[in-house]
Amino acid sequence: MKAMTFIMCTLVAGAMTACAPSQQQAQHMWNTLDGNPPLIIAHRGASGYLPEHTLEGYALAIDQGADVVEPDLVFTRDGVLVVRHDRYLSTTTDVAEHPEFTARKRSDSYYEQSEGEAREDWWIEDFTLAEVKTLRARQPRESRSKLWDGLYEIPTFDEILTLVTTKAKEAGRPVGVYPETKHPGFFESIGHNFEAPLLTALDGFDVGPVFIQSFEASILKRLKGKTDAKLVQLILEETPGAGPNIPLADISEYADVVGPPKTLVLNDKMLSPGFVAEAHALNISVHPWTYRDDTPDVERGRMYDDLKSDGDPKLGVLNRAAHDANSAIEFELMLAYHSGVDGLFTDFPDTAVRIRDAMNLSNKP
């Protein structure tokens, strides 16, 4: 792994910046719930550079200065927690290239009911850990490099925790974990309950903060009082302008953090941190998702136009073309106008760390 990491870092060095958090971070006055700088959460690792949910991707994220890494958890057939965003395997692994698994491809009624569309695929719960370990990770986004496809294993949650512990000690700073329980209701229906294996795995992890997130409130309510981890309710805004699908007042009864899509936080409120202020009034932290350097984002363009129309001097000499292409500006806008945001999910931790640290150095009280 060390040799591969050296080669990896050499090849992507031109596209990243290894940014450990600045010692001067605390010099900037942040309006976060706890007064600390916002956390940079590595979404599926440094997934903008390497295939998501791989040991190598998480190691790179930590090297880039991420405060927390985010693994999505699913169960194998034999009940082991492994790290994948989806139950289906075709987009993020080379399962289709394994003839021994051809007959495993099938439709799935739970997926069809929950997503409203049929899908034939290979599903994680049909594979043992030993079989999963024969697969290799692939980059699911067509716009990103395929150079690393076929090189990296699918890690277990235990392997992620071991890696983070080692890397945090090497870096000499805290690094946390932010696991998401994926489809807990479905997995419970087939005999896999997240509660015991998740808490057992986390027992003894002490090198950084722990957050447990889910879109399903039931698992968070069951975990309340059974763990010191911060509980995070992920939410959606099903119709623009409609607000969160779960009221913040309800979330405050069982969770510590809310994870909204960034558009909900920004929606027509760029000059007023309404959603953040409401959450903070209920003692809830806010961690919006997901910031990407390489994805055209019409929301960024709308944000720029809204602010320019108000003649806001903070925009300086920024131009629309640069804005649309540069997520660094999106980070700046989010942190400048919603400085109460307590954390950010990003595929590119180095960009977020660089912007946050630059704001600390240039905005001393």
N, C-alpha and C positions, 0 to 999 in steps of 0.2 A: 504493500500500500504506500510506503514511503517513497519508493521509486516512482510510482504512478503519480503521486501527489506532486513530486518535483517537476515531472514532465508537464502535468496539468497546469501548474502555476506558471511555468515558463511560457506556455503557449497562450495563456489568457492574461498574462501580465500587462499587456498593452491596453486591455479593455477594462481593467479594474484598478482599484486603489486599496491597499491594505491599510485600513484606518482604525487604529485602536481609539477608543473614546478619549477625548482630550481631558487632561487633568484640570482644565479650566472650565469644564462644562458648567459647573455650579455657579459660575460668575454671571450667567445670563438669568434674568428673572423670568421663570416660566409660570404660566397660569394653569399648570396641570393640577390635578386633584391633590397630589402630594408635594408639589413644588419642585419636583425633580425633572430633568430633561426627559422628553418623550422617548419611550423605548423603541428601538429599531428591531422589528421582528422579521426574521428571515423566512419568508413564505416558501415552504417546501425546500428550505435550504437556499443556496445561492442559485435559484432555479433559472435565473436569466442567463447564466453562464454554462451550467452543467445540468444533465438530466435530473429532474426533481426527485426528491426523497431518496437520495443516495448518501452513503457515508462521506464520499468525496465532496458532494455538494454542501453538506452540513459543515464539513471541515473548512471549506472555502469561505462560507458565510461567517464563521467565527474569525477566520483570519482577516476578513474584511471589516471586522468590528461590530458585528451584530450582537445585540444584548441578549437576544432570545432566538431559538430556532424552533420552527413549527413542523412537527411530524403529524400526518394524518394517519389514524389507526384503523385497521380492519383485521378480521380474524381469518386464519387459515382453517382448513377442515379439521385439523387436530387441535384447534383452540389456541394457537400462538398469535400474539399481536405482531403484525408486520406493518410496514409503512408504505401505504399507497393512498392516493387521493380518491380513487374510484374502486368500486367492487370489480368492475370489468378490467381486463388486463391488456387488451389489444393495443391501446394507444400509448402505454408507457412501458411495455416490455416487448420482448421478441417472441412471445408465446406462439404467434402464428407460424414461426419458423421451426417449431418443434413438432415433427410428425407424430410423435408418441402422444401428443395432446389433441390431435385433430378432432377426435370423436367427442371431446369435452365441450366443444362449442355448442351453445344452446340459447334459446330465448329465456327470458326471465320475467315472471309475472309481477314481481314486486317492483322491478324497474319500470315496467310498462305502466303500472298504476301510479307510481310516484312521479314519473317524468312525462307521462302522457304520450309516449311513443314506444314502439317495439324496438328491441335491440337483440341481435344474436351476437354472442361474445363468449369469452372465457371468463369465469367468475371466481374470485379469490377463494370463496368458501368451498369450492370443489377441489382445491389443491392442498396437499399436505405441505408442511414447511420444507421437507426435503425436496419436494417437487418445485416449490417456489424458488429454492436456492439454485436450481438449474437454469432459471431465467436470467436475463440481463436487461438492464434498464435502457429505455430509449427516450429521446427528446420528443414530447408530444406536439410542440408548436412548430409548424412548418417554417416560420420565419427565423427560427434559431438554429444554431449549428448542430449538425448531426455527427460531428467529429468524435463525440464520446459515446455514441450508440454502441451497445454490445459489450461495453467494458466493465460495468459495475453491477454488483449483486443487488438484490432486493433486501434491505436490512430489516432485522427485527427491532422492536422498540427497545429491548434490552441492549442491543448493539449501539443504538443511538445514544442511550443514556451513558454507556461506557465511553463512547467517543467524546461526548460533551464534557464529561468529568475530566478526561485526560486533557482536552484542549483548554478548558478553563484553567486548569492548574498550570499548563504551559504558558498561557497568556497572562497569568497572574491577576485575573479579574473575574468577577462573576459572569456566568453565562447560564441562562435559564432555558427551560423547555416549555412548549406550548402545545401539548397534544390535543388533537380533535378526535372525539369519538364519532366515527362515521356510521350513520344508520343504526344507532343503538337499538331501536325498536325492531328492525329487521333481524339483526343478529341475535337478539334475545329470543325471537320467535323460532330460531333454529338451534337454540341451546347455548348461545355464547353471550354471557352477560359481561359487560365491560367492568363493572365495579370492582370485583375482587382482583382480577389480573392487573388492572391498571394501578390500583393502589399498592399492590404488592410490588410491582415493578418500580414505582416511585419511592417506595420505602428506602430511606438511606441516601437518596439523591440530595446533596447539600451544597452544590457549587453555584447555585443561582436560583432565581425565582421559578416557581412552577405555576402554570395556568392550565386549566382544563376547560376546553371549549366544546360546544355542541349547538347545532340548530334545534335539537329536541330538548325542551325544557325538562322532561321527565327524568333524564339521567342526571342533570344538574341538581334537581331537587332531591334525588336519592343520595347524591354525594355530599350535600350540605351537612356540615357537622361531623363528617367522617374523614376530612382531609384538611390540611392547612393550605392546600393549593387555592389560588384565586379561581373562582368559577366564572366562566365567560359565556354569556348568552349571545350567540350569533343571530342576527336578524336580517330581514329583507324589507324592502319597500316595494310591495308588489305592483303598485301603481304610482308613478312619479307624483310627488306632492302629497301622497296619502299618509305619509309618516310610517313608523315601524309597524311590522305585523304583530309585534308583542309590545304592549304599552310599557314604557319605562317604569312606571309605578309598580307594575306586576313584577318586572325583572328585579327590582330592588329588594323584593322579598326573599330571594334565594341566590342571586348572583352578585359578583363584585365588579364585573366589567361587562360592557356591551360591545359587540363587534358588528358595526354597521357597514354596509357598502359606502364607499366614500361619497357617492352621489347623494346619499341621504343627508350626510353632514353638510354638504356644500349647497344643497338645493335651494337656490334663491336666497341664500343667507350669507353670502361671502363677507359682508361687512358686519354681520351679527352672529356670534357663535351660539345661536339659539338652541340647537340640539345638544351641544356640549354643555352649555350652561344648565339646561334642564337635567341632564344626566348627573352633573356634578352636584346639583342641589339635592339629589337623591343619594349622594355618596357613591355614584357609579362612575368608574373610569371608562374612557372611550378609546377604542382601538380600531379605526377604520381600515378597510381593505379595498383593493390591492393596487399598489403603485408599481408601474413597470416603465422602464426606460424606452422600450422598443415597441410599444403598442400605440398606434395613433388613437387619440382620445378626444372625441368631440367635446367632452365635458371640459377639458383643459381650455379649448378654444372659447367655449361659452364663458368660462370663468374670466378669461382675459378680456373679452369684449365687455362683460358686465363691469369690471373694474375700470377699464379704460373710459367707459362712458361716464363714470363718476369722477374722472379726472384725478384719480388717486396718485399721489407723487411716488408711492412706493414702487410703482411699475418701472420707473426710470426710463431707460432707453430700450426696453424689451420690445421686440417686434413680433407680430403674430406668427410669422413663418417659423421663427426660432421657438416660439412658445409651443406650437403644435408638435414639434419634433423633440422637445427637450423636457423630460420629466423632472429634471432638476428644478425647473421653474414651478412645476406643480408642487413639489415639496416645499419650495419657498413660500408659495401662496398659502398652502395649507398651514405651515408652521407660523407664518406671519399673521394670518388673519384668524386662525383657529389655534392659537398657541396653547389653548387648554387641552388640545388633543393629547392623550397620555401615551400613545404609541401608534406606530404605523406598520402595516404589513407591506412588505416589498419583495419583489423577485431580485432586486439589485441592492443589497445591503450597503455596498460601498458608496453609492450615490447618496442614499439617505443619511449615512453617517457623516459624509463629507459636508452636506448641507447643514445638518444639525450643528456640527462642530464649528463651521464657519459663522453661523448665527451666534453661537456662544462667544466667539472671539470678537465679533463686530458689534455686539449689542450688550456690552457690559453696563451694569447699572451705574 
